[in-house]
């Protein structure tokens, strides 16, 4: 909250410096984008560009990243562990990484799933296993709900999948206000040191350490672009109402689902999300990972690989 208040005061103080702030933000964005170009294909889905990183051969495996992230979270390490036996397709979700936002629907995980399914169709994807991490878990469930007969299995990792109690505070509450939307992203893009991103990532990974080389690879600069800030904040702030609509539909999903969650995850707690999700789904297997926080795809990647293989076997793909 102190960050939000500080930005508000700073924003009012810099009201006459808008052009300078925008110019500085634009220059930093251009530098970030040059430093972290797309690693895969840019697909045109209607009027929307979607970024897809594709590697490997075998059954189709879709990877959907979490909040503030992009497909580089998976290409850092996990894709290399899977591409020998799956065709792995890691998408940037709408509004993040190199994928365009979708206007008022950017915060809608169901609309995200529909758009990404259309992109997957362009790649000839058939009966995929769909893995979603964190916010991506909600998109994966929406994917299966909209195409239950064309989705082989789900793997939900640290998924934000159930309506949670309480309200968001601090940065996300502030950025959802008209003042926050106007002043927050430009000021942070223009002025925030990248070391702030490193500190935030360290908190997301806790209690595990940040993997060596991850901060340099993931492209923190992509996440601090103005429109990325806005899209990410809208998605996090707007997720819960969609989960209220989606959760009653979970018992209708009869496909195999592997659910993995760290017992030390304080960002998306297992007792709020993974455990009730496992009870709601007819064919779910829940694995609680001892000592793991919110990023087990890095803290215990073999557990994720094993869950994908189990899902493939349960779906008859292996």
N, C-alpha and C positions, 0 to 999 in steps of 0.2 A: 504494500500500500504506500509506503514512503516513496518508492520509485514512481508510482502513479502520480502522487501529489507533487513530487519534484518536477516531473515532466509537465504537469499542468501549469505550475508557476513559471517554469522555463519557457513553455510555449507562449504564455501571455506576454512574457518579457521580450520574446523574440518575434512578436507579431509583425513588426516592421521589417524583419529580416527574412521573410518567407522566400524570396527569390534566391538569396544566398544559400539558405538551407536546402532548397530544392536542387540547386545546381550542385552543391556538395553531395547530396544524396544520389543524384543521377550519375555523377562521376564515380562514386564508390560502386554503384550497381554495375556500371559498365566494366569496371575492373574485376568485380567478383565474377561476372558472367564470362569474361575472358579467361579467368583463372580456372573456372570449373564448368567447362562446356558439357553438353549432353554426352553421355557415354553410349547411347543407343540410338534408336530410331525416333524420329518425330513424325507421328501419324496425324493425319488430318481427319477428324471425326466430325463431319458437318463443317461448322465454322470454328471448331475447337481443336487446338493442338495438344496431343497427348504424347508424353515421352515414355518409351518402352525400351528397356534393356533386355535383350534376348540372347541366351547362350545355351548350348547343350542339345542333347537329343534324348528322346524318350517321352513318357507321358507328360502332358502339359502341367506345369506348376506355376501358379500365379502368386506373386509376392506383393503385399500391400503394406506400405510403411505407416508409421504412426505420426502423431502431431509434430509439427516443426521440422519433419524429416524429409527425406527424398530417397530415391532408389539406391543411392550410394550407401545407405545403411546396410543394404543386403550385398551389394557388389564388393564391399570392403573385404568380406571373408566368406559369407554363407554360400553365395552362388558357386564359388569354386568347390565347395564340398558336395554340391548337388548336380553339377552339369554333366557328370559322367553317366548319369542314368535318368535325368529329367530334362525336358526342354523348359528352362527356367525363364520366366517373363516377369521382370520387376518393373512395375509402373511407378511413375510419379503421380500421386493423387492430384485431382484438380486443384489448381491454385498454388501448388507447391512444386519445388524443383523446377523442371522445365515444362510442366503441364499448365495450360491456361486455366484460369478460374471459369466458372460457369454462371456468372452473374448471381442472381438471388438464390440459385440452387447450389452454390458452392458449399454451403454449410449442411447440405442434405446428403447423408450417407447413402440413401437409396438412389438419388440422382447420380451420385458419384459412381455407384456400382453399375448403373445402367450405361453410363458413358464409357466406363472401362470395359464392360462386356462388349460394347460396340467396337472398341479398339481391339479387343481380343479377337473378335470375329474377323477383322482385317488380317490378323496374323494366322488365321486358320485354326484357332484354338478349339479343341473339342473335349468335353468332359474333363475339365481341369480339376486338380486339387487347388484350393484357394487358401492361402495362408495370409492372415491379417495380424499385424502387431499393433497393440494399443488401440488408437482410433481406427486403424485399419481392420481390427477385429469386427467393428460394427459394419464396416463396408463389406467385409467378407460374408457376414451373416445376411446382409441385404442382397448381396450377389446370389446367394443360395435361395433366398426367399423368392426372388424374382425369376430364377431359372432352376427350380429344384430338380428337374429331370435332366438337365444339362450340366450339372455340377457333381463331380464324382465324390468329393469329400472336402471337409474344412479342417484347417489347423489354426486354432486361435491361441495366440501367444500374448500374454499380458493384456488381454483384450478389454477395452472399455465397452461393455456390451449390455449393461443393465442400468436402469435409471438409478442415480445415486441420491442420497439425502443431502440436504444443505445446498448452499449457493456458492458460486465462484466469487472470489474476492481478489483484491490486488490488481495486477496488471490486466487480467482478462476482463474484470469488471470495468476498469477504467477505459480500456480500448473500445469497449462496447458503447461508450457514450459519444455523442457528437463531438465534444471537445477532444476526447481521447483519440477518436478516429482521425480527426483533423491534424492534431499536433504530434501524437505519439510516434507513428511510423516514420514521418519525415525526420524528426529529431533523432530517433535511434539510428536510422539508416545513415544519417549524415555524421553523427557524433559518437555513437557508442563504440568503445574499443572492442576488438574481437576477443580480448581476454574475458570480457563479460560473457560471451558465448561459451568459452571454455569452462568458466565457473558454473554456468547453467548445466552444461553437459555433464560435468562431474556430479552434480546433484541428481541428474536423471539416472546415471549409471550406478550410483551408490546402492549397496555397499561394495560393489565391484569397482575396481579402478577403470579409468578410461583405457581402452587397448592402445598400445603403442602405435603411433601413426594415424589413429582414427581422426583426431582433430584436424590434422592436415589434409586428410582425404575427403571427409564428409562434405566439405564446402559450407562452413558456417555462413560465409558471405551470401550464399543463395537464400538462406533463411532470414537474413536481415534486410532484404529488399522490401520496399514499402508495400507492394501488393501482396507479397508473401506474408508479411506481418498481418495484414488485414484479413487475408483468407484464412490463415491459421487461427487467428483470434475468433473469427466468425464461426469456424468449425467447432472449436472447443466450447465456445459460449452457447452455441446452438444445438449441441449434440443431444442433450438430455430429452427435449421434447420428442425427438425422433425415436429415441430408445423406448419411450413410453408407448409409442405406436408399434414398434417392432417386437418388443418383449412378449406380448400375448401371442404372437405368431410363431415363436420358437418351438412350441410343442408339435407343430406341423412339419418341422424339418426332420425327416427320417433318415437322411444320409449320414454316413459315419463322420464323427467330429472328434478330433483330438484337441484337448484343452490343456495348455501348459501355463503355469503361473508361479512366479517366485513367492515364497512365503515371507520375504523381506520387502516386497513391493509396497511402498507407501504412497506411490503416485496413483496407482489403480489397484486398490487392495483386493486380494483374492476373495475375501469373505463377502465383499460387495458385488463382485462381478463373476469370477470364475466358478465359485461354488454354486450360486443360484442358477447360473447358466447351465452347468452340468445337470442339475436337477430338472431343468425345464426341457432339455433336449432328449428325445427318445433313445438316441444311439451315441451318447457321448462318453468319452473316456477322459477322466480328469487326472492330470499329473501335477502335483505340487512339488516344486523344485526347492529343496532345502538350501537356505542361505542365499538364494538368488533374489536380486532386485527386479527392476523394471525392464532390463535389457538382457534376458537370458540368451538371445541369439548370439550374444558376444560372451557372456559369462559362462554359458554351458552350451555351446553350439551343437555338440554331439547329441544332446537331448532333443534339440529341435530336429536334427536330421533323422534321428530314430523315430520321432513322432510322425514325420512326413512319410517315412517308409511304412510305418504301421498303417497310416491312413491309406496309402496306396494299396497295401495288402488287403485291408478291410473292404476297399472299393473294388477289388478284383483287378487292379491295374498291375499287380505283381504276382 
